[in-house]
Amino acid sequence: MTTWRQVKDARIMKVGKKCEICGKRLNREDIKGHHILGRKLTRKYRLYLVELCQLRCESCEREMHKIYPGGNPPKLREKLQKIINYYQKGA
């Protein structure tokens, strides 16, 4: 079974060791793997997918959660809604 750590590592391989919000270069241990679906739904549906992970620095992770519900700005919420719709159709 895939773990969230493996997803985060795969995302790092895909986009590099940087915050996807501000572009700051980070050490591996300083990268936060944001669950676009949220931890609860990620675990419930076992959707451990690279596309559902966004790499963030501590500062951006904290600020995004202050500003947006679930820490997801409108662009990510649109992506999230497409994913939810896909799974609700039973695909």
N, C-alpha and C positions, 0 to 999 in steps of 0.2 A: 504494500500500500504506500502511496506517495504521502510524504509529510509536508507540512508548511515550510519547513527548513529547506527541503529539496526544491520546492517551488521558488522560494526566495533566492536560492543559489542559482537556479536556472534563469531567473529574471536578471540577476547580476551578470551572468554570462551574456545575456541578450543585450542589455543596455549599458553595462559597465557599473563601476562602483561610484555612483553619483545619485544625488537626489533628483527625482524626476520633476520636482516642482521648481526648485531654484537653481539646479545644475551644479551645486556644490559637490566637489570630490570628497569621498568618504572612505574611511577604513571599513573593512567588512563588519567589524563588531559595532560600528556606529550607525549602520543602515537599519532603518525600520521598514519592515515589510507590511504595508498597509493592506488589509483585507478589503477589497472593494465591496464584496458582498457582506462583510461583517463576519466576525468569527462564528457566530451562532449558525448562520445560513451556510457558511463554508463547510462547517462540520456536519450539519444536518444533511446536506445534499452531497457531501464528499467531493466538492468542486475545488480540488487542489490544482488549479490551472494557472499557468504563468500569466495569462491575460487578466487574471483576477487579482494580481499582485501589483502594487505600485511602490517603488522604492522611495523613501523619504528620509530626510535628516530629522533629528529630534525636534528642531524648531518648527519646520514645516508641518510635521505630523501634529504637533500641539496646536499650531495656529489654524490648520485646516479643520480640526475638530471643534475649535471655538467658533469658527465662521459658518461652517456648513453642517447640516444634519448627517451624522455618520462619517463626517470627514470627507465627503465626496462632493466636489464642485459640480455644477450643472453638466459639464461634458462627461464626467464619470457617471453621473446619475443616468444620463441617456444610455450609456453603455450597459449599465446595470439593468435598466428597464428592458433592454433587448434580450439580455441573458435570462431574466425572470420570465419574460414572455415565451422564450424558446422552451424553457423547462416546464412551463405551465401547459404548453400544448402537448406535453408528453413525449417529446423527442428524445 
